[in-house]
Amino acid sequence: MFFQQPGNTANLADDAATAFSPQGALCEWGCLSSWLDPAADDVNVRWTRELAELMRPFTTGSDYVNQVALETDDGSERIKAAYGANYERLVAVKNEYDPTNLFRPNQNIKPDSVGVHG
């Protein structure tokens, strides 16, 4: 488990000035869990997710976007929450510059009309 401070410059930026803002968080927390035996997947994924839920009352309710997994793992709502009020503005950017969703292997912001690449 780790904690890191966003830094003074990040905290001074206006929420609309960047894609992601610290949204008043004093620090970010994370939990890195890893193991070698694939047979231990279920138990280790479970305790990691349980820890995250136990920590949620002590958080702002959103995540730093780099700590969110893909939509197939964590769901679109968690991705939307990470971007906060900036999400709709980012959808407009995606609509203009990537309407077919070519750049999607990340914490994806989908354009309004997703093309064949989904």
Contacts in CASP RR format, 6 or more apart in sequence:
PFRMAT RR
TARGET T0000
AUTHOR 0000-0000-0000
METHOD contacts of the structure
MODEL  1
MFFQQPGNTANLADDAATAFSPQGALCEWGCLSSWLDPAADDVNVRWTRE
LAELMRPFTTGSDYVNQVALETDDGSERIKAAYGANYERLVAVKNEYDPT
NLFRPNQNIKPDSVGVHG
1 29 0 8 1.000
1 30 0 8 1.000
1 31 0 8 1.000
1 51 0 8 1.000
2 29 0 8 1.000
2 30 0 8 1.000
2 31 0 8 1.000
2 32 0 8 1.000
3 27 0 8 1.000
3 28 0 8 1.000
3 29 0 8 1.000
3 30 0 8 1.000
4 27 0 8 1.000
4 28 0 8 1.000
5 26 0 8 1.000
5 27 0 8 1.000
5 28 0 8 1.000
6 22 0 8 1.000
6 25 0 8 1.000
6 27 0 8 1.000
6 28 0 8 1.000
10 21 0 8 1.000
10 22 0 8 1.000
11 22 0 8 1.000
11 24 0 8 1.000
13 21 0 8 1.000
14 21 0 8 1.000
15 21 0 8 1.000
15 23 0 8 1.000
15 85 0 8 1.000
15 86 0 8 1.000
16 85 0 8 1.000
16 86 0 8 1.000
16 89 0 8 1.000
18 86 0 8 1.000
19 65 0 8 1.000
19 83 0 8 1.000
19 86 0 8 1.000
19 90 0 8 1.000
20 64 0 8 1.000
20 65 0 8 1.000
20 82 0 8 1.000
20 83 0 8 1.000
20 86 0 8 1.000
21 84 0 8 1.000
21 86 0 8 1.000
22 28 0 8 1.000
23 60 0 8 1.000
23 62 0 8 1.000
23 84 0 8 1.000
24 60 0 8 1.000
25 59 0 8 1.000
25 60 0 8 1.000
28 64 0 8 1.000
28 67 0 8 1.000
29 55 0 8 1.000
29 59 0 8 1.000
30 67 0 8 1.000
31 48 0 8 1.000
31 51 0 8 1.000
31 52 0 8 1.000
33 44 0 8 1.000
33 47 0 8 1.000
33 48 0 8 1.000
35 41 0 8 1.000
35 44 0 8 1.000
61 81 0 8 1.000
62 81 0 8 1.000
62 82 0 8 1.000
62 84 0 8 1.000
63 78 0 8 1.000
63 81 0 8 1.000
63 82 0 8 1.000
64 82 0 8 1.000
65 79 0 8 1.000
65 82 0 8 1.000
65 83 0 8 1.000
65 107 0 8 1.000
66 107 0 8 1.000
68 74 0 8 1.000
68 78 0 8 1.000
68 79 0 8 1.000
68 82 0 8 1.000
68 107 0 8 1.000
69 107 0 8 1.000
70 105 0 8 1.000
70 106 0 8 1.000
70 107 0 8 1.000
70 108 0 8 1.000
71 79 0 8 1.000
71 107 0 8 1.000
71 108 0 8 1.000
76 110 0 8 1.000
79 107 0 8 1.000
79 108 0 8 1.000
79 109 0 8 1.000
80 87 0 8 1.000
82 107 0 8 1.000
83 90 0 8 1.000
83 109 0 8 1.000
87 109 0 8 1.000
90 109 0 8 1.000
91 109 0 8 1.000
91 110 0 8 1.000
91 111 0 8 1.000
91 112 0 8 1.000
94 101 0 8 1.000
94 109 0 8 1.000
94 110 0 8 1.000
94 111 0 8 1.000
95 111 0 8 1.000
95 112 0 8 1.000
95 113 0 8 1.000
98 111 0 8 1.000
99 111 0 8 1.000
99 113 0 8 1.000
99 115 0 8 1.000
100 111 0 8 1.000
100 114 0 8 1.000
100 115 0 8 1.000
100 116 0 8 1.000
100 117 0 8 1.000
101 108 0 8 1.000
101 110 0 8 1.000
101 111 0 8 1.000
101 114 0 8 1.000
101 115 0 8 1.000
101 117 0 8 1.000
101 118 0 8 1.000
102 117 0 8 1.000
104 110 0 8 1.000
104 117 0 8 1.000
104 118 0 8 1.000
110 118 0 8 1.000
END
